[in-house]
Amino acid sequence: MNIVIYWLARSVIALIQALPIRIVARLGRAGGGLAFFLTARYRHVTLDNLTQAFPEKSAPEIREIAKENFRRIGENYASAIKTAAMTPLQMPRTLNLPAPKKSWFSKIMTVHKAASLPLATLATSSFTRGSANSFLSSNVRQRIAA
């Protein structure tokens, strides 16, 4: 029985990965809507939680929010299966990704490159927010002045 379930799941995954992303998203939404009606336990938990979170909303509004939540979960699951099989060249045509924000680590590495400090100097310094910034800025000023 397990082998049958495995091959059935593998076939569904292969089908999802072969379809265009827009169709996959629509099928996922439909599957999420179907799950809302088939999974009474999770539907009741969702409705109870939403009622507690939004006491000012009416019962029909709560039900519509819950349905949309299930639809979006289905869409996300199906899209995740599809994008797992996409190559990096296919992704920019499909996904709109915002430009990444610079993390504190990339800022430190930018300063490190500009100041030509040995990385060991950065690693051995104390890395609390204030001391790392003051350590780096004083060393950068010294290098620039020299």
BELGIVEN-V599601 format. One record per residue. N is the residue number from 0. SS is DSSP state (A for helix, B for strand, O for the rest). PHI is phi in radians with two decimals (none if undefined). OMEGA is omega in whole degrees, -180 to 180 (none if undefined). Layout:
n=N ss=SS phi=PHI omega=OMEGA
n=N ss=SS phi=PHI omega=OMEGA
This chain:
n=0 ss=O phi=none omega=-180
n=1 ss=A phi=-1.09 omega=-179
n=2 ss=A phi=-1.17 omega=178
n=3 ss=A phi=-1.16 omega=178
n=4 ss=A phi=-1.09 omega=179
n=5 ss=A phi=-1.03 omega=-177
n=6 ss=A phi=-1.22 omega=175
n=7 ss=A phi=-1.14 omega=179
n=8 ss=A phi=-1.11 omega=-180
n=9 ss=A phi=-1.11 omega=178
n=10 ss=A phi=-1.18 omega=178
n=11 ss=A phi=-1.11 omega=179
n=12 ss=A phi=-1.09 omega=179
n=13 ss=A phi=-1.11 omega=177
n=14 ss=A phi=-1.12 omega=179
n=15 ss=A phi=-1.05 omega=-178
n=16 ss=A phi=-1.24 omega=179
n=17 ss=A phi=-1.49 omega=-177
n=18 ss=O phi=-1.45 omega=173
n=19 ss=O phi=-1.15 omega=-174
n=20 ss=A phi=-1.07 omega=180
n=21 ss=A phi=-1.14 omega=178
n=22 ss=A phi=-1.22 omega=178
n=23 ss=A phi=-1.05 omega=180
n=24 ss=A phi=-1.09 omega=179
n=25 ss=A phi=-1.16 omega=177
n=26 ss=A phi=-1.13 omega=178
n=27 ss=A phi=-1.09 omega=177
n=28 ss=A phi=-1.09 omega=178
n=29 ss=A phi=-1.12 omega=178
n=30 ss=A phi=-1.11 omega=177
n=31 ss=A phi=-1.15 omega=176
n=32 ss=A phi=-1.11 omega=177
n=33 ss=A phi=-1.14 omega=179
n=34 ss=A phi=-1.08 omega=178
n=35 ss=A phi=-1.02 omega=-178
n=36 ss=A phi=-1.44 omega=-176
n=37 ss=A phi=-1.54 omega=-176
n=38 ss=O phi=-1.86 omega=-176
n=39 ss=A phi=-1.04 omega=-178
n=40 ss=A phi=-1.03 omega=-178
n=41 ss=A phi=-1.23 omega=177
n=42 ss=A phi=-1.09 omega=-179
n=43 ss=A phi=-1.16 omega=178
n=44 ss=A phi=-1.09 omega=180
n=45 ss=A phi=-1.10 omega=-180
n=46 ss=A phi=-1.11 omega=178
n=47 ss=A phi=-1.10 omega=-180
n=48 ss=A phi=-1.10 omega=179
n=49 ss=A phi=-1.16 omega=178
n=50 ss=A phi=-1.12 omega=178
n=51 ss=A phi=-1.26 omega=-178
n=52 ss=A phi=-1.31 omega=-177
n=53 ss=O phi=-2.22 omega=-178
n=54 ss=O phi=-1.14 omega=-179
n=55 ss=O phi=-1.38 omega=-178
n=56 ss=O phi=-1.50 omega=178
n=57 ss=O phi=-1.37 omega=-180
n=58 ss=A phi=-1.05 omega=178
n=59 ss=A phi=-1.11 omega=178
n=60 ss=A phi=-1.15 omega=178
n=61 ss=A phi=-1.06 omega=-180
n=62 ss=A phi=-1.10 omega=179
n=63 ss=A phi=-1.17 omega=177
n=64 ss=A phi=-1.11 omega=180
n=65 ss=A phi=-1.11 omega=178
n=66 ss=A phi=-1.05 omega=-180
n=67 ss=A phi=-1.10 omega=177
n=68 ss=A phi=-1.08 omega=178
n=69 ss=A phi=-1.10 omega=179
n=70 ss=A phi=-1.07 omega=-179
n=71 ss=A phi=-1.20 omega=176
n=72 ss=A phi=-1.10 omega=177
n=73 ss=A phi=-1.07 omega=179
n=74 ss=A phi=-1.10 omega=179
n=75 ss=A phi=-1.15 omega=178
n=76 ss=A phi=-1.07 omega=-179
n=77 ss=A phi=-1.12 omega=179
n=78 ss=A phi=-1.15 omega=178
n=79 ss=A phi=-1.14 omega=177
n=80 ss=A phi=-1.11 omega=-180
n=81 ss=A phi=-1.15 omega=-176
n=82 ss=A phi=-1.20 omega=177
n=83 ss=A phi=-1.13 omega=-179
n=84 ss=O phi=-1.73 omega=-178
n=85 ss=O phi=-1.43 omega=176
n=86 ss=O phi=-1.44 omega=178
n=87 ss=A phi=-1.02 omega=178
n=88 ss=A phi=-1.26 omega=180
n=89 ss=A phi=-1.40 omega=-174
n=90 ss=A phi=-1.15 omega=-178
n=91 ss=A phi=-1.05 omega=179
n=92 ss=A phi=-1.25 omega=-174
n=93 ss=A phi=-1.83 omega=-172
n=94 ss=O phi=-1.77 omega=173
n=95 ss=O phi=-1.86 omega=-179
n=96 ss=O phi=-1.83 omega=177
n=97 ss=O phi=-1.24 omega=177
n=98 ss=O phi=-1.12 omega=-178
n=99 ss=O phi=-1.17 omega=176
n=100 ss=O phi=-1.42 omega=178
n=101 ss=O phi=-1.29 omega=177
n=102 ss=O phi=-1.46 omega=179
n=103 ss=A phi=-1.08 omega=-179
n=104 ss=A phi=-1.19 omega=-180
n=105 ss=A phi=-1.16 omega=176
n=106 ss=A phi=-1.13 omega=179
n=107 ss=A phi=-1.11 omega=-179
n=108 ss=A phi=-1.16 omega=176
n=109 ss=A phi=-1.12 omega=178
n=110 ss=A phi=-1.13 omega=180
n=111 ss=A phi=-1.03 omega=-180
n=112 ss=A phi=-1.16 omega=-179
n=113 ss=A phi=-1.18 omega=-176
n=114 ss=A phi=-1.60 omega=-177
n=115 ss=O phi=0.95 omega=177
n=116 ss=O phi=-1.44 omega=173
n=117 ss=O phi=-1.14 omega=-178
n=118 ss=A phi=-1.09 omega=179
n=119 ss=A phi=-1.08 omega=179
n=120 ss=A phi=-1.13 omega=178
n=121 ss=A phi=-1.19 omega=-177
n=122 ss=A phi=-1.19 omega=-177
n=123 ss=A phi=-1.50 omega=179
n=124 ss=O phi=-1.31 omega=179
n=125 ss=O phi=-1.32 omega=-173
n=126 ss=O phi=-1.88 omega=166
n=127 ss=O phi=-1.41 omega=-174
n=128 ss=A phi=-0.91 omega=-175
n=129 ss=A phi=-1.21 omega=-174
n=130 ss=A phi=-1.23 omega=179
n=131 ss=A phi=-1.14 omega=-179
n=132 ss=A phi=-1.15 omega=-179
n=133 ss=A phi=-1.22 omega=178
n=134 ss=A phi=-1.07 omega=-178
n=135 ss=A phi=-1.15 omega=-176
n=136 ss=A phi=-1.17 omega=179
n=137 ss=A phi=-1.20 omega=179
n=138 ss=A phi=-1.21 omega=178
n=139 ss=A phi=-1.14 omega=179
n=140 ss=A phi=-1.07 omega=180
n=141 ss=A phi=-1.12 omega=-178
n=142 ss=A phi=-1.18 omega=-179
n=143 ss=A phi=-1.19 omega=-179
n=144 ss=A phi=-1.18 omega=-176
n=145 ss=O phi=-1.33 omega=none
